[in-house]
Amino acid sequence: MKRILVTVLYFLIALNLLAQTMPFQNPNLSSEERAEDLISRLTLEEKAILMCDVSEAIPRLGIKNFNWWSEALHGLANNNDVTVFPEPIGMAASFDDELLYKIFEATS
């Protein structure tokens, strides 16, 4: 019985250690602190991978793969589950400056 209890205890401790968040994942820290922490954890090769338009995943840091390229002419095209607004000529034809500012704000 004692063996089982010790085994379960070790398992729970290990599980707790895996659940720890790294400083760059802490939303309570400033953007600068989070960025510095993340960059310090990346290898040179991983930094190079993230500079490409199609970034590979970095599982050890919980970073998923992502396609950074998007023309953003009228929304963030070429990505899944995003809003794409009308072409600029169509938006201009609306003569609605307030609506255009909202669209541009959403895109940026």
N, C-alpha and C positions, 0 to 999 in steps of 0.2 A: 504494500500500500504506500509505503514511504517513497519507493522508487517512482511510482506513478505520480505522486504529488510533486516530487522534485522535477520530473520530466515536464509536467504541465506548467510548473512555475517557470522553468527555463524557456519553454515555448512562448509563454505570455510575455516574458521579458524581451525575447527576440522579436516578437510581433510589435511590441511597443517601440523598439529601436527602429524598426522598419517604417513605422508610422510617423517618425519625426520629420518635420518639415525643415527644409534648408532655408537659410536667411533670405535668399532670393525669391522664395515662395511666400514670404510673410508680407501680407498687404499692409501691415502696420508700419513697416519701414519705409523710408523715402525711396523714390525711384532711383536716386543716385546710389544709395546703399545697396539696393537690390541688384542694380546693374553691376556695381563693383564686385559684389559677391559672386554673381553668376560668371562674370568674365574671369575671375580668379580661379574658378573651378573648371573652366573649359581648357582643353588641350589646344595646341596650335592647329592641329588637324581639324578639330571640332569647330574652331573659329572659322577656318577656311570653308568648311562645309556650310556653315550658316551664311556665308557671303554669296552663295549661289541663289539663283531665283527659285530653284527647287531644292529645298533644304531637307536633308535626311534627318531621321529621328536620332535623338541622343538619349536612349532609354535610361542610362545610369543617372541622368539628371531629370528625367521625366519630361523631356522636350519632345513633342510630337513632330512628325514630318509636316512640312507646309510648303505651299507654292506661293512665294512672295510676289510674283509678277501679277500685275493687274494694271490695265491702262487707266482706269478711273476716269475715263472721259465722261461717262454718265452713270457712275456707280462702280462697284467693284466687280467687274466681269471676270470670267474665268475662275471663279471660286464657287464652291457649292453654297447653297442656302444664303444668298445675298440678294439685296434689292438692286435692281438695275433700272435706272431712270431713263426717260426718253432721250433721244439724240439731242444735242445742243440746239439744232435748228428748230426742233419741235418745242423745246422749252422756251426758246426766244419768242416763238409765235404765241405763247401764252400771255406775254406782256404783264406777267405777274412777278415783280421784283422780289416781293416777300417770299413767295413760293420758291423762287430760284435760290435765294439765300439759304432757305431751309434745306434744299436739296444739296447745295454745295457744302453746307455744314455737316450733313449726314455723310456725304462722300469723304470729307476730310477726316 
